[in-house]
């Protein structure tokens, strides 16, 4: 299964490896379509994630629990 997500990343999370953690923890494959991130400011990412439906939902929940706003496209 493949989903495309729009992420709103708070400034305090921009320096964290949240994509890496999601990929390794939930066995997902990602493709960054677009990113606008910078130090000390909010950012956005358009991300494709691929995996089982259950792993994708767990990955999305992980992002939301780390205060990243997730919208499915």
C-alpha positions in Angstrom: 0.0 0.0 0.0 1.2 3.5 -0.8 0.0 6.8 0.8 1.1 10.4 0.2 1.2 12.6 3.3 1.6 16.3 4.0 3.5 16.9 7.2 3.6 20.2 9.2 6.7 20.0 11.3 7.1 22.2 14.4 10.4 24.1 14.7 11.4 22.0 17.8 11.1 18.8 15.7 12.9 19.9 12.5 16.3 18.7 13.7 15.0 15.3 14.8 15.3 12.2 12.5 11.6 11.6 12.6 11.4 10.0 9.1 14.3 7.7 9.9 12.7 6.6 13.2 9.4 6.0 11.5 11.0 3.9 8.7 13.1 1.8 11.0 10.5 1.3 13.7 7.6 0.4 11.3 9.3 -1.2 8.4 8.2 1.5 5.9 9.7 2.7 2.6 9.6 6.5 2.0 10.1 8.9 -0.8 10.4 12.6 0.0 8.5 14.4 -2.8 9.0 17.9 -1.4 10.5 19.5 1.7 10.8 23.0 3.1 12.7 22.7 6.4 15.1 24.9 8.1 16.6 25.4 11.6 14.5 27.2 14.2 11.4 27.4 12.1 8.3 25.3 11.2 8.6 23.3 8.0 6.6 21.1 5.7 7.3 17.8 4.0 5.3 15.9 1.3 6.2 12.3 1.8 5.1 9.0 0.2 5.2 6.0 2.5 4.8 2.4 1.4 4.2 -0.6 3.6 1.4 -2.8 5.0 -1.8 -0.8 5.9 -1.2 -1.6 9.6 2.5 -0.4 9.5 1.4 2.8 7.7 -1.2 3.6 10.3 1.3 2.9 13.1 3.8 5.2 11.4 1.2 8.0 11.0 0.3 7.6 14.7 4.0 7.8 15.6 4.3 11.1 13.7 1.1 12.5 15.4 2.4 11.5 18.8 5.6 13.5 18.1 3.5 16.7 17.5 3.8 16.5 13.7 0.5 17.4 11.9 -0.3 14.8 9.3 -2.8 15.2 6.4 -3.4 12.4 3.9 -3.3 13.6 0.3 
